[in-house]
Amino acid sequence: MSLSAGTTFTPVEFEITRETLVRYAGASGDFNQIHYNDTAAAAAGLPGVIAHGMLTLALANQALCRWLGSSTAVIELANRFTSMVIVPGTGSATVTVTGAVTRSTGPEAEIELSVTADGREVLGALIARVRHPVP
């Protein structure tokens, strides 16, 4: 795979359901009710149940690892949480991850990722530093 500046990656989509949130809560230990209970989310002033921010970041990392064909090439991820992923009671929210290589020097490359949920940016300034060449 070429990691030269300007290389872009095919978008990857993830569907997040309430079941996804409950499973992630069990795996992460984050049982805050705003992630699965409509009443708790409303009481907190939220527009609805929201996905865990770290789940969203983990999905971005998963997409990146798929693109690279390696789970060990990622050296560093940096981002800002800019918006919430609102997960409806029925159906799902769609998180889309895209990316482009912005710099490639020596043994490393920098990749800027874009993460949106139903058309809204949810992670901002998401930059990955990766090793290359990727096996």
LOBATOR-284101 format. One record per residue: residue number from 1; x, y, z negated of N, C-alpha, C, CB in turn. Coordinates in nm, 2 decimals. Glycine has a CB too. Example, Ala and Ser with C-alpha at 12.3 -4.5 7.8 and 13.67 -1.06 7.14 Angstrom:
REM LOBATOR-284101
<1; <1.32; -0.57; -0.78>; <1.23; -0.45; -0.78>; <1.32; -0.33; -0.78>; <1.13; -0.45; -0.90>>,
<2; <1.28; -0.22; -0.71>; <1.37; -0.11; -0.71>; <1.29; 0.00; -0.79>; <1.41; -0.06; -0.57>>,
//
This chain:
REM LOBATOR-284101
<1; <0.08; -0.12; 0.00>; <0.00; 0.00; 0.00>; <0.09; 0.12; 0.00>; <-0.10; 0.00; -0.12>>,
<2; <0.05; 0.22; 0.08>; <0.13; 0.35; 0.09>; <0.08; 0.44; -0.02>; <0.12; 0.41; 0.23>>,
<3; <0.17; 0.50; -0.09>; <0.13; 0.60; -0.19>; <0.20; 0.73; -0.15>; <0.18; 0.56; -0.33>>,
<4; <0.19; 0.76; -0.03>; <0.24; 0.89; 0.02>; <0.14; 1.00; 0.00>; <0.28; 0.89; 0.17>>,
<5; <0.18; 1.12; -0.02>; <0.09; 1.24; -0.05>; <-0.01; 1.25; 0.06>; <0.17; 1.37; -0.06>>,
<6; <-0.13; 1.27; 0.02>; <-0.24; 1.28; 0.11>; <-0.32; 1.15; 0.13>; <-0.19; 1.32; 0.25>>,
<7; <-0.27; 1.03; 0.09>; <-0.34; 0.91; 0.10>; <-0.46; 0.92; 0.01>; <-0.25; 0.79; 0.06>>,
<8; <-0.58; 0.88; 0.06>; <-0.70; 0.88; -0.01>; <-0.75; 0.73; -0.03>; <-0.81; 0.96; 0.06>>,
<9; <-0.84; 0.72; -0.12>; <-0.89; 0.59; -0.16>; <-1.04; 0.58; -0.13>; <-0.86; 0.55; -0.30>>,
<10; <-1.09; 0.47; -0.09>; <-1.23; 0.44; -0.07>; <-1.30; 0.46; -0.21>; <-1.26; 0.30; -0.01>>,
<11; <-1.42; 0.53; -0.21>; <-1.49; 0.54; -0.34>; <-1.53; 0.41; -0.39>; <-1.61; 0.63; -0.31>>,
<12; <-1.53; 0.40; -0.53>; <-1.58; 0.28; -0.60>; <-1.69; 0.33; -0.69>; <-1.46; 0.22; -0.69>>,
<13; <-1.80; 0.25; -0.68>; <-1.92; 0.28; -0.76>; <-1.94; 0.18; -0.87>; <-2.05; 0.29; -0.67>>,
<14; <-1.99; 0.23; -0.98>; <-2.02; 0.15; -1.10>; <-2.16; 0.19; -1.14>; <-1.92; 0.17; -1.22>>,
<15; <-2.24; 0.09; -1.17>; <-2.38; 0.11; -1.23>; <-2.37; 0.09; -1.38>; <-2.48; 0.01; -1.16>>,
<16; <-2.42; 0.19; -1.45>; <-2.42; 0.18; -1.60>; <-2.57; 0.17; -1.64>; <-2.35; 0.30; -1.66>>,
<17; <-2.60; 0.07; -1.71>; <-2.74; 0.05; -1.77>; <-2.73; 0.06; -1.92>; <-2.80; -0.09; -1.72>>,
<18; <-2.85; 0.06; -1.98>; <-2.85; 0.06; -2.13>; <-2.78; -0.07; -2.18>; <-2.99; 0.06; -2.18>>,
<19; <-2.79; -0.18; -2.11>; <-2.72; -0.30; -2.15>; <-2.57; -0.28; -2.15>; <-2.77; -0.42; -2.06>>,
<20; <-2.52; -0.21; -2.04>; <-2.38; -0.18; -2.03>; <-2.33; -0.11; -2.16>; <-2.35; -0.10; -1.91>>,
<21; <-2.42; -0.01; -2.20>; <-2.38; 0.07; -2.32>; <-2.37; -0.01; -2.45>; <-2.48; 0.18; -2.34>>,
<22; <-2.47; -0.10; -2.46>; <-2.47; -0.19; -2.58>; <-2.35; -0.28; -2.58>; <-2.60; -0.27; -2.59>>,
<23; <-2.32; -0.34; -2.47>; <-2.20; -0.43; -2.46>; <-2.07; -0.35; -2.49>; <-2.20; -0.49; -2.32>>,
<24; <-2.06; -0.23; -2.43>; <-1.94; -0.15; -2.46>; <-1.94; -0.11; -2.61>; <-1.94; -0.02; -2.37>>,
<25; <-2.05; -0.08; -2.67>; <-2.05; -0.05; -2.81>; <-2.00; -0.17; -2.89>; <-2.19; -0.01; -2.86>>,
<26; <-2.04; -0.29; -2.85>; <-1.99; -0.41; -2.92>; <-1.84; -0.42; -2.91>; <-2.06; -0.53; -2.88>>,
<27; <-1.79; -0.40; -2.79>; <-1.65; -0.42; -2.76>; <-1.56; -0.31; -2.82>; <-1.62; -0.42; -2.61>>,
<28; <-1.61; -0.19; -2.83>; <-1.53; -0.07; -2.88>; <-1.55; -0.05; -3.02>; <-1.57; 0.05; -2.80>>,
<29; <-1.67; -0.09; -3.08>; <-1.70; -0.06; -3.22>; <-1.77; 0.07; -3.23>; <-1.58; -0.07; -3.30>>,
<30; <-1.80; 0.14; -3.12>; <-1.87; 0.27; -3.13>; <-2.02; 0.25; -3.12>; <-1.81; 0.37; -3.01>>,
<31; <-2.08; 0.25; -3.24>; <-2.22; 0.22; -3.24>; <-2.31; 0.35; -3.26>; <-2.26; 0.12; -3.35>>,
<32; <-2.25; 0.46; -3.22>; <-2.33; 0.59; -3.24>; <-2.46; 0.57; -3.16>; <-2.25; 0.71; -3.19>>,
<33; <-2.57; 0.60; -3.22>; <-2.70; 0.57; -3.16>; <-2.73; 0.66; -3.04>; <-2.81; 0.60; -3.26>>,
<34; <-2.66; 0.77; -3.02>; <-2.68; 0.85; -2.90>; <-2.65; 0.77; -2.77>; <-2.60; 0.98; -2.90>>,
<35; <-2.58; 0.66; -2.79>; <-2.54; 0.58; -2.67>; <-2.64; 0.47; -2.64>; <-2.41; 0.52; -2.70>>,
<36; <-2.75; 0.46; -2.72>; <-2.85; 0.36; -2.69>; <-2.99; 0.39; -2.73>; <-2.81; 0.23; -2.74>>,
<37; <-3.01; 0.49; -2.81>; <-3.14; 0.52; -2.87>; <-3.19; 0.66; -2.83>; <-3.13; 0.51; -3.03>>,
<38; <-3.31; 0.66; -2.76>; <-3.36; 0.79; -2.71>; <-3.39; 0.89; -2.82>; <-3.49; 0.76; -2.63>>,
<39; <-3.45; 0.84; -2.93>; <-3.48; 0.93; -3.04>; <-3.36; 1.00; -3.10>; <-3.56; 0.85; -3.15>>,
<40; <-3.25; 0.92; -3.12>; <-3.13; 0.97; -3.18>; <-3.06; 1.07; -3.08>; <-3.03; 0.86; -3.21>>,
<41; <-3.07; 1.04; -2.95>; <-3.01; 1.13; -2.85>; <-3.09; 1.26; -2.85>; <-3.01; 1.07; -2.71>>,
<42; <-3.22; 1.26; -2.86>; <-3.30; 1.38; -2.86>; <-3.27; 1.46; -2.99>; <-3.45; 1.35; -2.85>>,
<43; <-3.26; 1.39; -3.10>; <-3.23; 1.46; -3.23>; <-3.10; 1.53; -3.23>; <-3.24; 1.36; -3.34>>,
<44; <-3.00; 1.48; -3.15>; <-2.87; 1.54; -3.13>; <-2.87; 1.65; -3.03>; <-2.77; 1.43; -3.10>>,
<45; <-2.99; 1.68; -2.97>; <-3.00; 1.78; -2.87>; <-2.95; 1.74; -2.73>; <-2.92; 1.90; -2.91>>,
<46; <-2.94; 1.61; -2.71>; <-2.90; 1.56; -2.58>; <-3.01; 1.55; -2.48>; <-2.82; 1.43; -2.59>>,
<47; <-2.99; 1.55; -2.35>; <-3.10; 1.53; -2.25>; <-3.14; 1.39; -2.24>; <-3.06; 1.58; -2.12>>,
<48; <-3.08; 1.30; -2.31>; <-3.11; 1.16; -2.30>; <-2.99; 1.08; -2.36>; <-3.15; 1.11; -2.16>>,
<49; <-3.00; 0.95; -2.35>; <-2.90; 0.86; -2.39>; <-2.78; 0.88; -2.30>; <-2.94; 0.71; -2.39>>,
<50; <-2.66; 0.89; -2.36>; <-2.54; 0.91; -2.28>; <-2.44; 0.80; -2.29>; <-2.47; 1.05; -2.32>>,
<51; <-2.36; 0.78; -2.19>; <-2.26; 0.68; -2.19>; <-2.14; 0.73; -2.27>; <-2.21; 0.65; -2.04>>,
<52; <-2.07; 0.63; -2.33>; <-1.95; 0.67; -2.40>; <-1.85; 0.73; -2.31>; <-1.89; 0.54; -2.47>>,
<53; <-1.79; 0.84; -2.35>; <-1.69; 0.90; -2.27>; <-1.57; 0.81; -2.23>; <-1.63; 1.03; -2.33>>,
<54; <-1.53; 0.73; -2.33>; <-1.42; 0.64; -2.30>; <-1.46; 0.53; -2.21>; <-1.37; 0.58; -2.44>>,
<55; <-1.58; 0.49; -2.20>; <-1.63; 0.40; -2.10>; <-1.61; 0.46; -1.96>; <-1.78; 0.36; -2.13>>,
<56; <-1.65; 0.58; -1.95>; <-1.64; 0.65; -1.82>; <-1.49; 0.65; -1.78>; <-1.70; 0.79; -1.83>>,
<57; <-1.40; 0.69; -1.87>; <-1.26; 0.69; -1.84>; <-1.21; 0.55; -1.81>; <-1.18; 0.75; -1.96>>,
<58; <-1.25; 0.45; -1.88>; <-1.21; 0.31; -1.85>; <-1.25; 0.27; -1.71>; <-1.27; 0.22; -1.95>>,
<59; <-1.37; 0.31; -1.67>; <-1.42; 0.28; -1.53>; <-1.33; 0.35; -1.43>; <-1.56; 0.32; -1.51>>,
<60; <-1.29; 0.47; -1.45>; <-1.19; 0.54; -1.36>; <-1.06; 0.46; -1.35>; <-1.17; 0.69; -1.41>>,
<61; <-1.01; 0.42; -1.47>; <-0.89; 0.34; -1.47>; <-0.91; 0.21; -1.39>; <-0.84; 0.31; -1.61>>,
<62; <-1.02; 0.14; -1.41>; <-1.05; 0.02; -1.34>; <-1.05; 0.04; -1.19>; <-1.19; -0.04; -1.39>>,
<63; <-1.11; 0.15; -1.14>; <-1.11; 0.18; -1.00>; <-0.97; 0.20; -0.95>; <-1.20; 0.30; -0.97>>,
<64; <-0.89; 0.27; -1.03>; <-0.75; 0.30; -0.99>; <-0.67; 0.17; -0.98>; <-0.69; 0.39; -1.09>>,
<65; <-0.69; 0.08; -1.08>; <-0.62; -0.05; -1.08>; <-0.66; -0.13; -0.96>; <-0.64; -0.12; -1.21>>,
<66; <-0.79; -0.13; -0.92>; <-0.83; -0.20; -0.80>; <-0.76; -0.14; -0.68>; <-0.98; -0.19; -0.78>>,
<67; <-0.76; -0.01; -0.66>; <-0.69; 0.05; -0.55>; <-0.55; 0.01; -0.54>; <-0.71; 0.20; -0.55>>,
<68; <-0.48; 0.01; -0.65>; <-0.34; -0.02; -0.65>; <-0.31; -0.17; -0.64>; <-0.28; 0.04; -0.78>>,
<69; <-0.41; -0.25; -0.67>; <-0.39; -0.39; -0.67>; <-0.30; -0.44; -0.79>; <-0.32; -0.44; -0.54>>,
<70; <-0.30; -0.36; -0.89>; <-0.21; -0.39; -1.01>; <-0.27; -0.32; -1.13>; <-0.07; -0.34; -0.99>>,
<71; <-0.27; -0.40; -1.24>; <-0.32; -0.34; -1.37>; <-0.20; -0.29; -1.45>; <-0.39; -0.44; -1.45>>,
<72; <-0.08; -0.30; -1.40>; <0.04; -0.26; -1.47>; <0.11; -0.13; -1.41>; <0.14; -0.37; -1.48>>,
<73; <0.06; -0.09; -1.30>; <0.12; 0.03; -1.23>; <0.09; 0.16; -1.29>; <0.08; 0.03; -1.09>>,
<74; <-0.02; 0.17; -1.37>; <-0.06; 0.30; -1.43>; <0.03; 0.33; -1.55>; <-0.21; 0.30; -1.47>>,
<75; <0.10; 0.44; -1.54>; <0.18; 0.49; -1.65>; <0.11; 0.58; -1.75>; <0.31; 0.56; -1.59>>,
<76; <0.03; 0.67; -1.69>; <-0.04; 0.77; -1.77>; <-0.17; 0.82; -1.71>; <0.06; 0.89; -1.80>>,
<77; <-0.27; 0.84; -1.79>; <-0.39; 0.91; -1.74>; <-0.42; 1.03; -1.83>; <-0.52; 0.81; -1.75>>,
<78; <-0.45; 1.14; -1.77>; <-0.49; 1.26; -1.84>; <-0.62; 1.32; -1.79>; <-0.37; 1.37; -1.84>>,
<79; <-0.71; 1.36; -1.87>; <-0.83; 1.42; -1.82>; <-0.90; 1.51; -1.92>; <-0.93; 1.30; -1.78>>,
<80; <-1.01; 1.57; -1.88>; <-1.10; 1.65; -1.97>; <-1.24; 1.59; -1.94>; <-1.09; 1.80; -1.94>>,
<81; <-1.31; 1.57; -2.05>; <-1.45; 1.53; -2.04>; <-1.53; 1.65; -2.01>; <-1.50; 1.45; -2.17>>,
<82; <-1.59; 1.66; -1.89>; <-1.66; 1.78; -1.85>; <-1.81; 1.78; -1.85>; <-1.61; 1.82; -1.71>>,
<83; <-1.87; 1.66; -1.85>; <-2.01; 1.64; -1.85>; <-2.05; 1.50; -1.89>; <-2.07; 1.67; -1.70>>,
<84; <-2.18; 1.48; -1.92>; <-2.22; 1.36; -1.97>; <-2.28; 1.27; -1.86>; <-2.33; 1.38; -2.08>>,
<85; <-2.27; 1.14; -1.88>; <-2.34; 1.04; -1.79>; <-2.46; 1.00; -1.87>; <-2.25; 0.91; -1.76>>,
<86; <-2.58; 1.05; -1.81>; <-2.71; 1.02; -1.87>; <-2.76; 0.89; -1.82>; <-2.81; 1.14; -1.85>>,
<87; <-2.79; 0.80; -1.91>; <-2.83; 0.66; -1.87>; <-2.98; 0.65; -1.90>; <-2.75; 0.55; -1.94>>,
<88; <-3.07; 0.63; -1.79>; <-3.21; 0.62; -1.81>; <-3.25; 0.49; -1.89>; <-3.28; 0.63; -1.68>>,
<89; <-3.37; 0.49; -1.94>; <-3.42; 0.37; -2.01>; <-3.44; 0.25; -1.92>; <-3.55; 0.40; -2.08>>,
<90; <-3.48; 0.28; -1.80>; <-3.48; 0.17; -1.70>; <-3.40; 0.21; -1.58>; <-3.63; 0.14; -1.66>>,
<91; <-3.35; 0.12; -1.51>; <-3.26; 0.15; -1.40>; <-3.12; 0.18; -1.45>; <-3.31; 0.27; -1.32>>,
<92; <-3.05; 0.26; -1.37>; <-2.91; 0.28; -1.41>; <-2.86; 0.42; -1.37>; <-2.82; 0.18; -1.34>>,
<93; <-2.74; 0.46; -1.42>; <-2.67; 0.58; -1.37>; <-2.56; 0.52; -1.28>; <-2.62; 0.66; -1.49>>,
<94; <-2.52; 0.60; -1.18>; <-2.42; 0.56; -1.09>; <-2.30; 0.65; -1.11>; <-2.46; 0.56; -0.94>>,
<95; <-2.18; 0.58; -1.14>; <-2.06; 0.66; -1.16>; <-1.97; 0.62; -1.03>; <-1.98; 0.62; -1.29>>,
<96; <-1.92; 0.73; -0.97>; <-1.84; 0.71; -0.85>; <-1.70; 0.77; -0.87>; <-1.91; 0.79; -0.73>>,
<97; <-1.60; 0.69; -0.83>; <-1.46; 0.73; -0.85>; <-1.40; 0.73; -0.72>; <-1.39; 0.63; -0.95>>,
<98; <-1.33; 0.85; -0.69>; <-1.25; 0.86; -0.56>; <-1.12; 0.92; -0.61>; <-1.33; 0.95; -0.46>>,
<99; <-1.02; 0.91; -0.51>; <-0.89; 0.96; -0.55>; <-0.80; 0.99; -0.43>; <-0.82; 0.86; -0.64>>,
<100; <-0.70; 1.07; -0.45>; <-0.60; 1.10; -0.35>; <-0.47; 1.12; -0.41>; <-0.65; 1.23; -0.27>>,
<101; <-0.36; 1.07; -0.34>; <-0.23; 1.09; -0.39>; <-0.19; 1.24; -0.36>; <-0.13; 0.99; -0.32>>,
<102; <-0.15; 1.31; -0.47>; <-0.11; 1.45; -0.46>; <0.04; 1.47; -0.45>; <-0.17; 1.53; -0.57>>,
<103; <0.11; 1.37; -0.51>; <0.26; 1.39; -0.50>; <0.32; 1.25; -0.51>; <0.31; 1.48; -0.62>>,
<104; <0.43; 1.23; -0.44>; <0.50; 1.10; -0.44>; <0.65; 1.12; -0.43>; <0.45; 1.01; -0.32>>,
<105; <0.71; 1.10; -0.55>; <0.86; 1.12; -0.55>; <0.92; 1.01; -0.63>; <0.89; 1.26; -0.62>>,
<106; <1.04; 0.96; -0.57>; <1.11; 0.86; -0.64>; <1.02; 0.74; -0.67>; <1.17; 0.91; -0.77>>,
<107; <1.03; 0.68; -0.79>; <0.96; 0.56; -0.82>; <0.81; 0.59; -0.87>; <1.03; 0.49; -0.93>>,
<108; <0.77; 0.71; -0.86>; <0.63; 0.74; -0.92>; <0.55; 0.82; -0.82>; <0.65; 0.82; -1.05>>,
<109; <0.42; 0.82; -0.84>; <0.33; 0.90; -0.76>; <0.22; 0.95; -0.86>; <0.26; 0.81; -0.65>>,
<110; <0.17; 1.07; -0.81>; <0.06; 1.13; -0.89>; <-0.07; 1.12; -0.81>; <0.10; 1.28; -0.93>>,
<111; <-0.17; 1.08; -0.88>; <-0.30; 1.06; -0.81>; <-0.41; 1.14; -0.88>; <-0.34; 0.91; -0.80>>,
<112; <-0.48; 1.22; -0.81>; <-0.59; 1.30; -0.86>; <-0.72; 1.22; -0.84>; <-0.59; 1.45; -0.80>>,
<113; <-0.79; 1.20; -0.94>; <-0.92; 1.12; -0.93>; <-1.03; 1.22; -0.95>; <-0.92; 1.01; -1.04>>,
<114; <-1.14; 1.18; -0.89>; <-1.27; 1.26; -0.90>; <-1.37; 1.15; -0.95>; <-1.32; 1.32; -0.77>>,
<115; <-1.44; 1.19; -1.06>; <-1.54; 1.10; -1.12>; <-1.67; 1.17; -1.13>; <-1.49; 1.04; -1.26>>,
<116; <-1.77; 1.12; -1.07>; <-1.90; 1.19; -1.07>; <-2.01; 1.09; -1.12>; <-1.94; 1.25; -0.93>>,
<117; <-2.11; 1.14; -1.17>; <-2.23; 1.06; -1.21>; <-2.35; 1.12; -1.15>; <-2.24; 1.04; -1.36>>,
<118; <-2.41; 1.05; -1.06>; <-2.53; 1.10; -0.99>; <-2.51; 1.24; -0.94>; <-2.65; 1.10; -1.09>>,
<119; <-2.39; 1.26; -0.88>; <-2.36; 1.39; -0.81>; <-2.29; 1.50; -0.90>; <-2.48; 1.44; -0.76>>,
<120; <-2.28; 1.48; -1.03>; <-2.22; 1.57; -1.12>; <-2.08; 1.53; -1.16>; <-2.30; 1.60; -1.24>>,
<121; <-1.98; 1.62; -1.16>; <-1.85; 1.58; -1.21>; <-1.86; 1.55; -1.36>; <-1.75; 1.70; -1.18>>,
<122; <-1.80; 1.44; -1.40>; <-1.81; 1.41; -1.55>; <-1.67; 1.40; -1.61>; <-1.88; 1.27; -1.56>>,
<123; <-1.57; 1.38; -1.53>; <-1.43; 1.39; -1.58>; <-1.36; 1.49; -1.50>; <-1.36; 1.25; -1.58>>,
<124; <-1.29; 1.59; -1.56>; <-1.22; 1.69; -1.48>; <-1.07; 1.68; -1.51>; <-1.27; 1.83; -1.52>>,
<125; <-1.00; 1.73; -1.41>; <-0.85; 1.73; -1.42>; <-0.80; 1.59; -1.45>; <-0.81; 1.83; -1.53>>,
<126; <-0.86; 1.49; -1.39>; <-0.81; 1.35; -1.41>; <-0.69; 1.32; -1.32>; <-0.93; 1.25; -1.38>>,
<127; <-0.58; 1.31; -1.38>; <-0.46; 1.29; -1.31>; <-0.39; 1.16; -1.36>; <-0.36; 1.41; -1.32>>,
<128; <-0.35; 1.07; -1.27>; <-0.28; 0.95; -1.30>; <-0.14; 0.95; -1.25>; <-0.36; 0.82; -1.25>>,
<129; <-0.05; 0.91; -1.33>; <0.09; 0.89; -1.29>; <0.11; 0.74; -1.28>; <0.19; 0.96; -1.39>>,
<130; <0.15; 0.70; -1.16>; <0.17; 0.55; -1.14>; <0.31; 0.52; -1.08>; <0.06; 0.50; -1.04>>,
<131; <0.35; 0.39; -1.10>; <0.47; 0.34; -1.05>; <0.45; 0.30; -0.91>; <0.53; 0.23; -1.13>>,
<132; <0.55; 0.31; -0.82>; <0.54; 0.25; -0.69>; <0.68; 0.22; -0.65>; <0.47; 0.34; -0.58>>,
<133; <0.71; 0.13; -0.56>; <0.60; 0.06; -0.48>; <0.52; -0.03; -0.56>; <0.66; -0.01; -0.36>>,
<134; <0.39; -0.03; -0.53>; <0.30; -0.12; -0.60>; <0.31; -0.26; -0.54>; <0.15; -0.07; -0.59>>,
<135; <0.32; -0.36; -0.63>; <0.34; -0.50; -0.58>; <0.23; -0.54; -0.49>; <0.36; -0.60; -0.69>>,
//
